[in-house]
Amino acid sequence: MSDPTPAPAPSAPPPATDPAPAPAPVTLDGPYDEARGTRLIANLRAELAELKAQRAAPEVAELRSQLDALTADLTRTRLDAARAEAATAAGVPAHLAAYVNGATAEEIKASAERVAADFAATRTPADPLPAMPRPAPTPGRAPADAAPAFDPVATARAARGY
């Protein structure tokens, strides 16, 4: 009736390409001592923590130095931006902006105001009548006089003495 077929054999797992090295056999110096085992485990855990800290220490130091450099760069950039903003707000000309200094925003603002005040004493006054036309002073003529027309024939006769 039914044909007995043999069941497939369970497949064996493929052999590992890189087997882990077998641990060294433990030799005991006598019967098991619980206190000694506890000390051994504690010492091994401390040694492991120390090795992890030593391995991570150079990476942490490198990352910390990068963080310090980036923080200093950010601070310098923020101070430069605050100097430029304070100089513009105080009306300090671009060629005098280098004289605005300070370590905080308040110091920078006060410095920009001092530079602007010092520069205001030496600045030429603005045009008193900006909307009014300015006269063009020319000796011997009134501003409304029209310039004489150029006549080349008359100029040539005057040069020849006719």
C-alpha positions as CSV (number, residue, x, y, z in Angstrom):
1,M,0.0,0.0,0.0
2,S,2.1,2.8,1.0
3,D,5.7,2.8,-0.1
4,P,7.9,3.5,2.9
5,T,10.4,6.1,1.8
6,P,13.2,7.1,4.0
7,A,12.9,10.5,5.5
8,P,15.6,13.0,4.4
9,A,18.5,13.2,6.7
10,P,18.7,16.5,8.6
11,S,21.3,18.7,6.9
12,A,24.3,19.5,9.0
13,P,25.1,23.2,9.4
14,P,27.9,24.4,7.1
15,P,31.3,24.4,8.7
16,A,32.4,27.8,10.0
17,T,35.1,29.4,7.9
18,D,36.9,31.0,10.9
19,P,36.2,29.1,14.1
20,A,36.8,30.9,17.3
21,P,39.9,29.7,19.1
22,A,39.1,27.4,21.9
23,P,39.5,28.9,25.4
24,A,42.5,27.7,27.4
25,P,41.6,24.9,29.8
26,V,41.1,26.1,33.3
27,T,43.3,24.4,35.9
28,L,42.2,24.6,39.4
29,D,44.7,24.7,42.3
30,G,42.4,22.8,44.5
31,P,38.8,22.8,45.5
32,Y,36.5,25.7,44.5
33,D,36.7,28.7,46.7
34,E,33.8,31.2,46.4
35,A,35.7,34.2,47.8
36,R,38.6,33.6,45.4
37,G,36.3,33.2,42.4
38,T,34.5,36.5,43.3
39,R,37.8,38.3,43.6
40,L,38.9,36.9,40.2
41,I,35.6,38.0,38.5
42,A,35.9,41.5,40.1
43,N,39.5,41.8,39.0
44,L,38.7,40.7,35.4
45,R,35.8,43.2,35.2
46,A,38.1,46.0,36.4
47,E,40.7,45.0,33.9
48,L,38.1,45.0,31.1
49,A,36.8,48.4,32.1
50,E,40.4,49.8,32.1
51,L,41.2,48.3,28.7
52,K,38.0,49.8,27.3
53,A,38.9,53.2,28.7
54,Q,42.4,53.1,27.3
55,R,41.1,52.1,23.9
56,A,38.5,54.9,23.9
57,A,40.8,57.6,25.4
58,P,42.6,58.6,22.1
59,E,39.2,58.8,20.3
60,V,37.7,60.9,23.0
61,A,40.7,63.2,23.1
62,E,40.6,63.7,19.4
63,L,36.9,64.4,19.4
64,R,37.3,66.8,22.3
65,S,40.0,68.8,20.5
66,Q,37.8,68.9,17.4
67,L,34.9,70.2,19.5
68,D,37.1,72.8,21.1
69,A,38.3,74.0,17.7
70,L,34.8,74.2,16.3
71,T,33.5,76.0,19.4
72,A,36.3,78.6,19.1
73,D,35.6,79.1,15.4
74,L,31.9,79.5,16.2
75,T,32.6,82.1,18.9
76,R,35.0,84.0,16.6
77,T,32.3,84.0,13.8
78,R,29.6,85.2,16.1
79,L,31.9,88.0,17.4
80,D,32.7,89.1,13.8
81,A,29.1,89.2,12.9
82,A,28.3,91.2,16.1
83,R,31.1,93.7,15.2
84,A,29.8,94.1,11.6
85,E,26.2,94.6,12.8
86,A,27.2,97.1,15.6
87,A,29.4,99.1,13.2
88,T,26.6,99.3,10.6
89,A,24.1,100.3,13.2
90,A,26.3,103.0,14.7
91,G,27.2,104.3,11.2
92,V,30.9,103.5,11.4
93,P,32.5,103.6,7.9
94,A,34.0,100.4,6.5
95,H,37.6,101.6,6.7
96,L,37.1,102.3,10.5
97,A,35.3,99.1,11.3
98,A,38.6,97.4,12.3
99,Y,38.7,99.7,15.3
100,V,35.5,98.2,16.7
101,N,36.4,95.6,19.3
102,G,35.1,93.8,22.4
103,A,34.5,90.3,23.8
104,T,30.8,90.6,24.3
105,A,27.9,92.1,22.4
106,E,27.6,94.9,24.8
107,E,31.3,95.8,24.7
108,I,31.2,95.7,20.9
109,K,28.2,98.0,20.7
110,A,29.8,100.5,23.1
111,S,33.0,100.4,21.1
112,A,31.1,101.0,17.8
113,E,29.4,104.0,19.4
114,R,32.7,105.4,20.6
115,V,34.3,105.0,17.2
116,A,31.2,106.6,15.5
117,A,31.3,109.5,18.0
118,D,35.0,110.1,17.5
119,F,34.6,109.9,13.7
120,A,31.6,112.4,13.8
121,A,34.0,115.1,15.2
122,T,36.2,114.8,12.1
123,R,33.5,114.2,9.5
124,T,32.7,116.9,7.1
125,P,29.2,118.3,7.6
126,A,26.5,117.2,5.3
127,D,25.2,119.5,2.5
128,P,23.0,122.0,4.3
129,L,20.6,122.4,1.4
130,P,20.5,119.0,-0.3
131,A,17.4,119.8,-2.4
132,M,18.5,123.2,-3.6
133,P,20.6,123.7,-6.7
134,R,24.2,124.6,-6.1
135,P,25.8,127.5,-7.9
136,A,28.7,126.9,-10.1
137,P,31.0,129.8,-9.4
138,T,33.0,130.9,-12.4
139,P,35.0,134.1,-12.3
140,G,33.6,136.9,-14.6
141,R,30.3,135.4,-15.4
142,A,26.9,135.1,-13.7
143,P,25.5,131.5,-13.4
144,A,22.5,132.3,-15.6
145,D,24.6,133.8,-18.5
146,A,24.7,131.7,-21.6
147,A,28.0,130.7,-23.0
148,P,28.8,132.6,-26.3
149,A,28.4,130.5,-29.4
150,F,31.6,129.4,-31.1
151,D,32.2,130.9,-34.5
152,P,35.3,129.4,-36.2
153,V,35.4,132.1,-38.9
154,A,35.4,134.9,-36.4
155,T,38.1,133.1,-34.4
156,A,40.3,132.7,-37.6
157,R,39.9,136.4,-38.5
158,A,40.8,137.5,-35.0
159,A,43.9,135.3,-35.2
160,R,45.0,136.8,-38.5
161,G,44.3,140.3,-37.5
162,Y,41.6,141.2,-40.1
